[in-house]
Amino acid sequence: MTVELENFPLALKNEANNWGFIIFFICFFIIVNIVSNRNKFLLSMFSGLYRNKDRQSMFYESVTYETLNKIVLSFQTILLISLIIFCYAVRENFFPLTSLTQMLLFIGKISSALVFFLVYKIISYSVAGAIFFKKETVIQWNDDFLSLISLNGIFLFFPVLILFYLESAYTLCIYFLVFYLFFNVFLIIYKLYTLFFHQNLRLLYFILYLCTQEIIPLYLVYRGFVYLIA
């Protein structure tokens, strides 16, 4: 972060930039490898997000290593979001950076919290689905949810890269990323409604489901981030 760390020693800035280069290079290599060799994989994820029917169709084919690719991209999404939070915390002086170890430890804590949150979401969706909904629909939703998280590992790459290195674009990047992440939340709500509740016409149940499965966990994650930054 060339300018975001301008109040810190030059050696620390260089070390942060070097580690940032390594992280972004690895992420870029993953994206290039998947995009160049897994075209059907990306197509299947895109089509799944906008289709509420079963996956078995003439347009859908099983893709080799699909689950592995999604897991790798999901971890990349977690890493990129951790970098967003790190850049914001340093820029707004919530996190007084004094060493490279401190930077890596902070990113590691944020990433661990996000991994825990992602695992919790998948487990909670599966448990709630097993009790209230059809098994096939729950499997489809978990797959769609993981697809959405995976795609973020691609779409967030360049905005986070710009945020990390270019101070003049900081405000624009933050607004864009906040808007983009909120768009993800609304897409999740839309998919939940169309898959599980649109035929039941039970708005109260849908609101209750959102509170327990989406709003409360997101609030707890937010409080966890505030605790880590403070």
C-alpha positions in Angstrom: 0.0 0.0 0.0 2.2 2.7 -1.3 0.4 5.7 0.0 -1.8 4.3 2.7 1.4 3.5 4.6 3.1 6.8 4.0 3.4 7.6 7.7 5.3 4.4 8.3 9.0 3.6 7.7 10.0 3.0 4.1 11.2 -0.5 4.9 7.8 -1.4 6.3 6.1 0.0 3.2 8.3 -2.0 0.9 7.7 -5.2 2.9 4.0 -4.7 2.8 4.1 -4.0 -1.0 6.2 -7.1 -1.5 3.8 -9.4 0.4 0.9 -7.7 -1.4 2.6 -8.5 -4.7 3.0 -12.2 -3.7 -0.7 -12.4 -2.6 -2.1 -10.8 -5.7 0.2 -12.8 -8.0 -1.1 -16.1 -6.5 -4.7 -14.9 -6.8 -4.1 -13.9 -10.4 -2.5 -17.2 -11.2 -5.5 -19.0 -9.8 -7.9 -16.9 -11.8 -6.0 -17.3 -15.1 -5.8 -21.1 -14.5 -9.5 -21.5 -13.9 -10.7 -19.1 -16.6 -8.4 -20.5 -19.3 -9.1 -24.2 -18.5 -12.5 -24.3 -16.9 -14.8 -22.3 -19.2 -17.8 -24.6 -18.6 -17.1 -24.3 -14.8 -17.7 -20.5 -14.9 -20.7 -20.9 -17.2 -22.3 -23.4 -14.9 -21.9 -21.1 -11.9 -23.3 -18.1 -13.8 -26.3 -20.1 -15.1 -27.0 -21.6 -11.7 -27.4 -18.2 -10.0 -30.1 -17.2 -12.5 -31.9 -20.6 -12.7 -34.2 -21.9 -10.0 -34.8 -25.3 -11.5 -32.9 -28.4 -10.9 -29.3 -28.6 -12.2 -30.0 -31.4 -14.5 -30.6 -29.9 -17.9 -29.2 -30.0 -21.4 -27.1 -26.9 -20.6 -25.5 -28.3 -17.5 -22.6 -30.8 -17.5 -20.6 -32.0 -14.6 -17.2 -30.3 -14.6 -14.1 -32.0 -13.4 -12.8 -30.6 -10.1 -15.8 -28.3 -9.9 -16.0 -28.5 -6.1 -12.3 -28.1 -5.6 -12.3 -25.0 -7.9 -15.1 -23.5 -5.8 -13.4 -24.1 -2.6 -10.1 -22.5 -3.8 -12.0 -19.5 -5.2 -14.0 -19.2 -1.9 -10.7 -19.0 0.1 -9.5 -16.4 -2.4 -12.7 -14.4 -1.7 -12.0 -14.6 2.0 -8.5 -13.4 1.5 -9.5 -10.5 -0.7 -12.2 -9.4 1.8 -9.6 -9.6 4.5 -7.4 -7.2 2.5 -10.3 -4.8 2.1 -10.9 -4.7 5.8 -7.1 -4.3 6.4 -6.8 -1.4 4.0 -9.8 0.3 5.5 -8.6 -0.2 9.1 -5.1 1.2 8.2 -6.4 4.1 6.1 -9.0 5.2 8.8 -6.4 4.8 11.6 -8.3 2.1 13.3 -5.3 -0.3 13.1 -1.9 1.2 14.0 0.4 -0.8 11.8 3.9 -1.1 13.3 5.4 -4.3 11.8 4.9 -6.8 8.9 4.1 -9.5 11.4 1.3 -7.4 12.8 -0.1 -7.0 9.3 -0.1 -10.7 8.5 -1.5 -11.6 11.9 -4.4 -9.1 11.4 -5.2 -10.5 8.0 -5.0 -14.0 9.3 -7.4 -13.3 12.1 -9.9 -11.7 9.7 -9.6 -14.6 7.3 -10.1 -17.1 10.1 -13.3 -15.3 11.2 -14.6 -15.4 7.6 -13.7 -19.1 7.2 -15.7 -19.8 10.4 -18.6 -17.7 9.2 -18.7 -19.5 5.8 -18.6 -22.9 7.3 -21.3 -21.9 9.8 -23.5 -20.6 7.0 -23.3 -23.9 5.0 -24.0 -26.0 8.0 -26.9 -23.8 9.2 -28.4 -23.8 5.7 -28.1 -27.6 5.6 -29.6 -28.1 9.1 -32.5 -25.7 8.5 -33.1 -27.1 5.1 -33.2 -30.7 6.4 -36.0 -29.7 8.8 -38.1 -27.4 6.7 -37.4 -27.9 3.0 -36.8 -30.5 0.3 -33.4 -32.1 0.2 -32.9 -31.4 -3.5 -33.7 -27.7 -3.1 -31.3 -27.4 -0.1 -28.5 -29.1 -2.1 -29.2 -26.7 -5.0 -29.1 -23.7 -2.7 -25.8 -24.7 -1.0 -24.3 -25.1 -4.5 -25.6 -21.7 -5.6 -24.3 -20.1 -2.4 -20.9 -21.5 -2.9 -20.9 -20.5 -6.5 -21.7 -16.9 -5.5 -18.8 -16.9 -3.0 -16.5 -18.4 -5.6 -17.3 -15.8 -8.3 -16.4 -13.0 -5.9 -12.9 -14.4 -5.8 -12.7 -13.3 -9.5 -14.7 -10.1 -9.5 -13.1 -8.6 -6.4 -9.5 -9.1 -7.6 -9.0 -5.9 -9.6 -10.9 -3.6 -7.2 -9.0 -4.8 -4.2 -5.7 -4.6 -6.2 -6.4 -0.9 -6.9 -7.5 -0.3 -3.3 -4.3 -1.8 -2.0 -1.9 0.2 -4.2 -3.6 3.4 -5.3 -4.5 6.0 -2.7 -6.2 8.3 -5.1 -8.8 5.7 -5.9 -9.4 4.8 -2.2 -12.8 6.5 -1.7 -14.1 5.3 -5.1 -13.0 1.7 -4.4 -14.5 1.6 -0.9 -17.9 2.9 -2.2 -17.8 0.4 -5.1 -16.9 -2.5 -2.9 -19.6 -1.7 -0.3 -22.1 -1.5 -3.1 -20.9 -4.7 -4.6 -21.0 -6.6 -1.3 -24.5 -5.3 -0.5 -25.5 -6.5 -4.0 -24.4 -9.9 -3.0 -26.6 -9.8 0.1 -29.6 -8.8 -1.9 -28.9 -11.6 -4.4 -28.7 -14.1 -1.6 -32.1 -12.8 -0.3 -33.6 -13.0 -3.7 -32.4 -16.6 -4.3 -33.6 -17.7 -0.9 -37.1 -16.3 -1.6 -37.4 -17.8 -5.1 -36.2 -21.2 -4.0 -37.9 -21.7 -0.7 -40.7 -19.2 -0.1 -42.2 -17.8 -3.4 -44.8 -20.6 -3.6 -45.7 -20.6 0.1 -46.7 -16.9 0.3 -45.6 -16.9 3.9 -43.9 -13.5 4.2 -43.7 -13.7 8.0 -41.8 -17.0 7.8 -39.5 -15.5 5.2 -38.7 -12.5 7.4 -38.1 -14.7 10.4 -35.7 -16.9 8.3 -33.8 -13.9 7.2 -33.4 -12.6 10.7 -32.1 -15.9 12.0 -30.0 -17.0 9.0 -28.7 -13.8 7.5 -29.1 -10.6 9.6 -28.1 -11.9 13.1 -25.0 -13.8 11.8 -23.9 -10.8 9.7 -24.3 -8.5 12.8 -22.2 -10.9 14.9 -19.5 -11.0 12.2 -19.6 -7.2 12.1 -19.1 -7.0 15.9 -16.2 -9.5 15.6 -14.5 -7.2 13.1 -15.0 -4.2 15.3 -13.5 -6.1 18.2 -10.4 -7.1 16.1 -9.9 -3.6 14.7 -10.4 -1.8 18.1 
